[in-house]
Amino acid sequence: MTQPPDDAPETPMQRALRLKTAALQAKPQPPGGRGAKRPASGIAAGASKPWMKR
């Protein structure tokens, strides 16, 4: 993809995306950072669907 020239007008979609990312970056982040993995639950992966076992 090619980048538009810097003097090109900003589309409404680009403006909305820019404002959304700015709002997300302004929020306080959790200690693990964005996208930190949650700890695994106490049940095994197939325990909730015993009929799927073989």
N, CA, C and O atoms as a CHARMM CRD file, in Angstrom:
* protein
*
  216
    1    1 MET  N      0.83600  -1.18800   0.00000 PROA 1      0.00000
    2    1 MET  CA     0.00000   0.00000   0.00000 PROA 1      0.00000
    3    1 MET  C      0.87400   1.24200   0.00000 PROA 1      0.00000
    4    1 MET  O      1.95400   1.26700   0.59000 PROA 1      0.00000
    5    2 THR  N      0.39500   2.24200  -0.65600 PROA 2      0.00000
    6    2 THR  CA     1.15300   3.48600  -0.70900 PROA 2      0.00000
    7    2 THR  C      0.59800   4.46400   0.31100 PROA 2      0.00000
    8    2 THR  O     -0.59500   4.46400   0.61400 PROA 2      0.00000
    9    3 GLN  N      1.46500   5.27300   0.82000 PROA 3      0.00000
   10    3 GLN  CA     1.06500   6.29100   1.78700 PROA 3      0.00000
   11    3 GLN  C      0.56000   7.51900   1.03600 PROA 3      0.00000
   12    3 GLN  O      1.17500   7.93000   0.05100 PROA 3      0.00000
   13    4 PRO  N     -0.54900   8.11500   1.48100 PROA 4      0.00000
   14    4 PRO  CA    -1.01000   9.34800   0.82600 PROA 4      0.00000
   15    4 PRO  C     -0.06000  10.49500   1.16200 PROA 4      0.00000
   16    4 PRO  O      0.63300  10.44300   2.17800 PROA 4      0.00000
   17    5 PRO  N     -0.01900  11.50900   0.33700 PROA 5      0.00000
   18    5 PRO  CA     0.84300  12.65400   0.64900 PROA 5      0.00000
   19    5 PRO  C      0.42300  13.33000   1.95300 PROA 5      0.00000
   20    5 PRO  O     -0.73400  13.24700   2.36400 PROA 5      0.00000
   21    6 ASP  N      1.36400  13.98700   2.58400 PROA 6      0.00000
   22    6 ASP  CA     1.09300  14.60400   3.88400 PROA 6      0.00000
   23    6 ASP  C      0.04800  15.71900   3.80300 PROA 6      0.00000
   24    6 ASP  O     -0.62900  16.00400   4.79100 PROA 6      0.00000
   25    7 ASP  N     -0.08700  16.34700   2.64100 PROA 7      0.00000
   26    7 ASP  CA    -1.04000  17.43900   2.53700 PROA 7      0.00000
   27    7 ASP  C     -2.43900  16.96100   2.13800 PROA 7      0.00000
   28    7 ASP  O     -3.33200  17.77900   1.91800 PROA 7      0.00000
   29    8 ALA  N     -2.63600  15.63300   2.04300 PROA 8      0.00000
   30    8 ALA  CA    -3.94800  15.08600   1.70000 PROA 8      0.00000
   31    8 ALA  C     -4.90100  15.28400   2.87900 PROA 8      0.00000
   32    8 ALA  O     -4.48900  15.15300   4.03200 PROA 8      0.00000
   33    9 PRO  N     -6.17900  15.59900   2.60300 PROA 9      0.00000
   34    9 PRO  CA    -7.12700  15.78200   3.70000 PROA 9      0.00000
   35    9 PRO  C     -7.39700  14.45100   4.40900 PROA 9      0.00000
   36    9 PRO  O     -7.37800  13.38200   3.80000 PROA 9      0.00000
   37   10 GLU  N     -7.64600  14.55700   5.69300 PROA 10     0.00000
   38   10 GLU  CA    -7.90500  13.36600   6.50500 PROA 10     0.00000
   39   10 GLU  C     -9.35400  12.93800   6.32400 PROA 10     0.00000
   40   10 GLU  O    -10.26800  13.75600   6.43300 PROA 10     0.00000
   41   11 THR  N     -9.56300  11.64700   6.04500 PROA 11     0.00000
   42   11 THR  CA   -10.92700  11.15600   5.87800 PROA 11     0.00000
   43   11 THR  C    -11.58300  11.00700   7.24900 PROA 11     0.00000
   44   11 THR  O    -10.88300  10.93000   8.25900 PROA 11     0.00000
   45   12 PRO  N    -12.92000  10.96500   7.30000 PROA 12     0.00000
   46   12 PRO  CA   -13.59400  10.78500   8.59500 PROA 12     0.00000
   47   12 PRO  C    -13.19300   9.48200   9.28300 PROA 12     0.00000
   48   12 PRO  O    -13.10800   9.43000  10.51000 PROA 12     0.00000
   49   13 MET  N    -12.94400   8.42500   8.49500 PROA 13     0.00000
   50   13 MET  CA   -12.54400   7.15400   9.08000 PROA 13     0.00000
   51   13 MET  C    -11.14800   7.25400   9.70500 PROA 13     0.00000
   52   13 MET  O    -10.91600   6.72700  10.79300 PROA 13     0.00000
   53   14 GLN  N    -10.23200   7.92200   9.02600 PROA 14     0.00000
   54   14 GLN  CA    -8.88300   8.10000   9.56900 PROA 14     0.00000
   55   14 GLN  C     -8.92500   8.94400  10.84200 PROA 14     0.00000
   56   14 GLN  O     -8.19700   8.67500  11.79700 PROA 14     0.00000
   57   15 ARG  N     -9.78100   9.96400  10.84800 PROA 15     0.00000
   58   15 ARG  CA    -9.90800  10.82500  12.02700 PROA 15     0.00000
   59   15 ARG  C    -10.45400  10.03300  13.20700 PROA 15     0.00000
   60   15 ARG  O     -9.96400  10.17000  14.32800 PROA 15     0.00000
   61   16 ALA  N    -11.47200   9.19900  12.96200 PROA 16     0.00000
   62   16 ALA  CA   -12.05300   8.39300  14.03300 PROA 16     0.00000
   63   16 ALA  C    -11.03000   7.41700  14.59200 PROA 16     0.00000
   64   16 ALA  O    -10.95500   7.22100  15.80500 PROA 16     0.00000
   65   17 LEU  N    -10.23700   6.80000  13.70700 PROA 17     0.00000
   66   17 LEU  CA    -9.22000   5.85800  14.16800 PROA 17     0.00000
   67   17 LEU  C     -8.13700   6.57000  14.97200 PROA 17     0.00000
   68   17 LEU  O     -7.66600   6.04900  15.98300 PROA 17     0.00000
   69   18 ARG  N     -7.74500   7.75900  14.52400 PROA 18     0.00000
   70   18 ARG  CA    -6.72800   8.52400  15.25000 PROA 18     0.00000
   71   18 ARG  C     -7.22900   8.91700  16.63200 PROA 18     0.00000
   72   18 ARG  O     -6.48700   8.82900  17.61000 PROA 18     0.00000
   73   19 LEU  N     -8.48600   9.35000  16.72000 PROA 19     0.00000
   74   19 LEU  CA    -9.05200   9.74100  18.01000 PROA 19     0.00000
   75   19 LEU  C     -9.21300   8.52800  18.92500 PROA 19     0.00000
   76   19 LEU  O     -9.00400   8.62900  20.13400 PROA 19     0.00000
   77   20 LYS  N     -9.58300   7.37900  18.35000 PROA 20     0.00000
   78   20 LYS  CA    -9.74900   6.16700  19.16200 PROA 20     0.00000
   79   20 LYS  C     -8.42100   5.71900  19.73800 PROA 20     0.00000
   80   20 LYS  O     -8.34100   5.39700  20.92400 PROA 20     0.00000
   81   21 THR  N     -7.37000   5.69300  18.91700 PROA 21     0.00000
   82   21 THR  CA    -6.07000   5.25300  19.42400 PROA 21     0.00000
   83   21 THR  C     -5.53500   6.23300  20.46500 PROA 21     0.00000
   84   21 THR  O     -4.89600   5.82100  21.43200 PROA 21     0.00000
   85   22 ALA  N     -5.79100   7.51700  20.27300 PROA 22     0.00000
   86   22 ALA  CA    -5.34900   8.50100  21.25600 PROA 22     0.00000
   87   22 ALA  C     -6.07700   8.29700  22.58600 PROA 22     0.00000
   88   22 ALA  O     -5.47100   8.42000  23.65100 PROA 22     0.00000
   89   23 ALA  N     -7.37000   7.98600  22.52800 PROA 23     0.00000
   90   23 ALA  CA    -8.13600   7.75500  23.75300 PROA 23     0.00000
   91   23 ALA  C     -7.66400   6.49600  24.45700 PROA 23     0.00000
   92   23 ALA  O     -7.59000   6.46800  25.68500 PROA 23     0.00000
   93   24 LEU  N     -7.33900   5.44300  23.69200 PROA 24     0.00000
   94   24 LEU  CA    -6.85900   4.20900  24.30600 PROA 24     0.00000
   95   24 LEU  C     -5.49000   4.39900  24.95200 PROA 24     0.00000
   96   24 LEU  O     -5.21700   3.83300  26.01000 PROA 24     0.00000
   97   25 GLN  N     -4.63600   5.18800  24.32400 PROA 25     0.00000
   98   25 GLN  CA    -3.30400   5.41500  24.88400 PROA 25     0.00000
   99   25 GLN  C     -3.35900   6.30900  26.10900 PROA 25     0.00000
  100   25 GLN  O     -2.46900   6.24800  26.95700 PROA 25     0.00000
  101   26 ALA  N     -4.39100   7.14100  26.21600 PROA 26     0.00000
  102   26 ALA  CA    -4.50500   8.03800  27.36400 PROA 26     0.00000
  103   26 ALA  C     -5.00500   7.31500  28.60700 PROA 26     0.00000
  104   26 ALA  O     -4.81900   7.80100  29.72200 PROA 26     0.00000
  105   27 LYS  N     -5.64300   6.15300  28.42500 PROA 27     0.00000
  106   27 LYS  CA    -6.14500   5.39900  29.57600 PROA 27     0.00000
  107   27 LYS  C     -4.98000   4.81100  30.36400 PROA 27     0.00000
  108   27 LYS  O     -3.95000   4.48100  29.77800 PROA 27     0.00000
  109   28 PRO  N     -5.12300   4.67400  31.68500 PROA 28     0.00000
  110   28 PRO  CA    -4.06700   4.00500  32.44900 PROA 28     0.00000
  111   28 PRO  C     -4.00700   2.52900  32.09300 PROA 28     0.00000
  112   28 PRO  O     -5.03700   1.86300  32.00100 PROA 28     0.00000
  113   29 GLN  N     -2.81100   2.02700  31.89500 PROA 29     0.00000
  114   29 GLN  CA    -2.61700   0.63800  31.49900 PROA 29     0.00000
  115   29 GLN  C     -2.44600  -0.24500  32.72900 PROA 29     0.00000
  116   29 GLN  O     -1.89000   0.20300  33.73200 PROA 29     0.00000
  117   30 PRO  N     -2.91900  -1.50800  32.67300 PROA 30     0.00000
  118   30 PRO  CA    -2.70300  -2.43000  33.79200 PROA 30     0.00000
  119   30 PRO  C     -1.21700  -2.76600  33.92800 PROA 30     0.00000
  120   30 PRO  O     -0.45500  -2.56900  32.98200 PROA 30     0.00000
  121   31 PRO  N     -0.79700  -3.27100  35.09000 PROA 31     0.00000
  122   31 PRO  CA     0.62700  -3.52500  35.31400 PROA 31     0.00000
  123   31 PRO  C      1.24600  -4.49100  34.30300 PROA 31     0.00000
  124   31 PRO  O      2.42900  -4.36700  33.98700 PROA 31     0.00000
  125   32 GLY  N      0.47800  -5.44500  33.79500 PROA 32     0.00000
  126   32 GLY  CA     1.02900  -6.40800  32.85000 PROA 32     0.00000
  127   32 GLY  C      1.17300  -5.86000  31.45200 PROA 32     0.00000
  128   32 GLY  O      1.74400  -6.52800  30.58900 PROA 32     0.00000
  129   33 GLY  N      0.67900  -4.67400  31.20000 PROA 33     0.00000
  130   33 GLY  CA     0.70800  -4.11700  29.87100 PROA 33     0.00000
  131   33 GLY  C     -0.49600  -4.56600  29.08400 PROA 33     0.00000
  132   33 GLY  O     -1.30200  -5.36600  29.55700 PROA 33     0.00000
  133   34 ARG  N     -0.61100  -4.05800  27.90800 PROA 34     0.00000
  134   34 ARG  CA    -1.77100  -4.40300  27.08000 PROA 34     0.00000
  135   34 ARG  C     -1.60500  -5.80600  26.51800 PROA 34     0.00000
  136   34 ARG  O     -0.52900  -6.16100  26.03700 PROA 34     0.00000
  137   35 GLY  N     -2.66400  -6.60500  26.57600 PROA 35     0.00000
  138   35 GLY  CA    -2.63000  -7.94700  26.02800 PROA 35     0.00000
  139   35 GLY  C     -1.97200  -8.96700  26.93100 PROA 35     0.00000
  140   35 GLY  O     -1.54600 -10.02100  26.46100 PROA 35     0.00000
  141   36 ALA  N     -1.88100  -8.67500  28.21900 PROA 36     0.00000
  142   36 ALA  CA    -1.27200  -9.63400  29.13500 PROA 36     0.00000
  143   36 ALA  C     -2.17500 -10.86000  29.24100 PROA 36     0.00000
  144   36 ALA  O     -3.40000 -10.74200  29.22400 PROA 36     0.00000
  145   37 LYS  N     -1.57300 -12.00800  29.34900 PROA 37     0.00000
  146   37 LYS  CA    -2.33500 -13.25600  29.40100 PROA 37     0.00000
  147   37 LYS  C     -2.97900 -13.41800  30.77300 PROA 37     0.00000
  148   37 LYS  O     -2.39000 -13.08700  31.80200 PROA 37     0.00000
  149   38 ARG  N     -4.20100 -13.93400  30.75800 PROA 38     0.00000
  150   38 ARG  CA    -4.87900 -14.23300  32.01600 PROA 38     0.00000
  151   38 ARG  C     -4.40900 -15.59100  32.51200 PROA 38     0.00000
  152   38 ARG  O     -4.05600 -16.44900  31.70200 PROA 38     0.00000
  153   39 PRO  N     -4.39500 -15.80600  33.81600 PROA 39     0.00000
  154   39 PRO  CA    -4.02700 -17.13000  34.32100 PROA 39     0.00000
  155   39 PRO  C     -5.06900 -18.16500  33.91200 PROA 39     0.00000
  156   39 PRO  O     -6.24900 -17.84500  33.76500 PROA 39     0.00000
  157   40 ALA  N     -4.63100 -19.38900  33.73300 PROA 40     0.00000
  158   40 ALA  CA    -5.52700 -20.46400  33.31800 PROA 40     0.00000
  159   40 ALA  C     -6.53500 -20.75800  34.41900 PROA 40     0.00000
  160   40 ALA  O     -6.23700 -20.62300  35.60600 PROA 40     0.00000
  161   41 SER  N     -7.72400 -21.16000  34.01200 PROA 41     0.00000
  162   41 SER  CA    -8.74300 -21.48400  35.00400 PROA 41     0.00000
  163   41 SER  C     -8.41700 -22.83900  35.63800 PROA 41     0.00000
  164   41 SER  O     -7.50100 -23.53400  35.19800 PROA 41     0.00000
  165   42 GLY  N     -9.15600 -23.19500  36.64900 PROA 42     0.00000
  166   42 GLY  CA    -8.87200 -24.41200  37.39900 PROA 42     0.00000
  167   42 GLY  C     -9.30800 -25.69800  36.72700 PROA 42     0.00000
  168   42 GLY  O     -8.94900 -26.77600  37.20200 PROA 42     0.00000
  169   43 ILE  N    -10.07200 -25.63200  35.63400 PROA 43     0.00000
  170   43 ILE  CA   -10.53500 -26.86500  34.99700 PROA 43     0.00000
  171   43 ILE  C     -9.70900 -27.15900  33.75000 PROA 43     0.00000
  172   43 ILE  O     -9.14900 -26.25100  33.13600 PROA 43     0.00000
  173   44 ALA  N     -9.63900 -28.41700  33.38900 PROA 44     0.00000
  174   44 ALA  CA    -8.88800 -28.81400  32.20700 PROA 44     0.00000
  175   44 ALA  C     -9.65000 -28.39600  30.94700 PROA 44     0.00000
  176   44 ALA  O    -10.83700 -28.07500  31.01100 PROA 44     0.00000
  177   45 ALA  N     -8.96600 -28.40100  29.81200 PROA 45     0.00000
  178   45 ALA  CA    -9.55900 -27.88700  28.58000 PROA 45     0.00000
  179   45 ALA  C    -10.78700 -28.68900  28.14700 PROA 45     0.00000
  180   45 ALA  O    -11.77500 -28.09900  27.70900 PROA 45     0.00000
  181   46 GLY  N    -10.74900 -30.02300  28.25800 PROA 46     0.00000
  182   46 GLY  CA   -11.86000 -30.82700  27.80200 PROA 46     0.00000
  183   46 GLY  C    -12.87000 -31.17900  28.87400 PROA 46     0.00000
  184   46 GLY  O    -13.82300 -31.90800  28.59900 PROA 46     0.00000
  185   47 ALA  N    -12.69200 -30.68800  30.07400 PROA 47     0.00000
  186   47 ALA  CA   -13.55300 -31.08500  31.17900 PROA 47     0.00000
  187   47 ALA  C    -14.98000 -30.56000  31.03100 PROA 47     0.00000
  188   47 ALA  O    -15.91800 -31.15100  31.56600 PROA 47     0.00000
  189   48 SER  N    -15.14500 -29.45800  30.31000 PROA 48     0.00000
  190   48 SER  CA   -16.48300 -28.89800  30.17800 PROA 48     0.00000
  191   48 SER  C    -17.30300 -29.61700  29.10700 PROA 48     0.00000
  192   48 SER  O    -18.51900 -29.44000  29.04700 PROA 48     0.00000
  193   49 LYS  N    -16.65800 -30.42800  28.25700 PROA 49     0.00000
  194   49 LYS  CA   -17.36700 -31.15700  27.20700 PROA 49     0.00000
  195   49 LYS  C    -16.95800 -32.63600  27.23500 PROA 49     0.00000
  196   49 LYS  O    -16.21400 -33.08500  26.36200 PROA 49     0.00000
  197   50 PRO  N    -17.42900 -33.38600  28.21700 PROA 50     0.00000
  198   50 PRO  CA   -16.99300 -34.78900  28.31700 PROA 50     0.00000
  199   50 PRO  C    -17.44200 -35.64100  27.13300 PROA 50     0.00000
  200   50 PRO  O    -16.82300 -36.66800  26.85500 PROA 50     0.00000
  201   51 TRP  N    -18.48700 -35.24800  26.43900 PROA 51     0.00000
  202   51 TRP  CA   -18.94900 -36.03600  25.29000 PROA 51     0.00000
  203   51 TRP  C    -18.01300 -35.93500  24.09900 PROA 51     0.00000
  204   51 TRP  O    -18.10800 -36.72800  23.16200 PROA 51     0.00000
  205   52 MET  N    -17.10500 -34.95900  24.12800 PROA 52     0.00000
  206   52 MET  CA   -16.16100 -34.78400  23.01700 PROA 52     0.00000
  207   52 MET  C    -14.93000 -35.67600  23.18300 PROA 52     0.00000
  208   52 MET  O    -14.13100 -35.80000  22.25400 PROA 52     0.00000
  209   53 LYS  N    -14.76600 -36.29600  24.34700 PROA 53     0.00000
  210   53 LYS  CA   -13.59300 -37.14000  24.58400 PROA 53     0.00000
  211   53 LYS  C    -13.71000 -38.45300  23.82700 PROA 53     0.00000
  212   53 LYS  O    -14.80500 -38.91600  23.50700 PROA 53     0.00000
  213   54 ARG  N    -12.55900 -39.03500  23.55200 PROA 54     0.00000
  214   54 ARG  CA   -12.52000 -40.37400  22.95000 PROA 54     0.00000
  215   54 ARG  C    -11.58600 -41.22000  23.72000 PROA 54     0.00000
  216   54 ARG  O    -11.39700 -42.39100  23.39000 PROA 54     0.00000
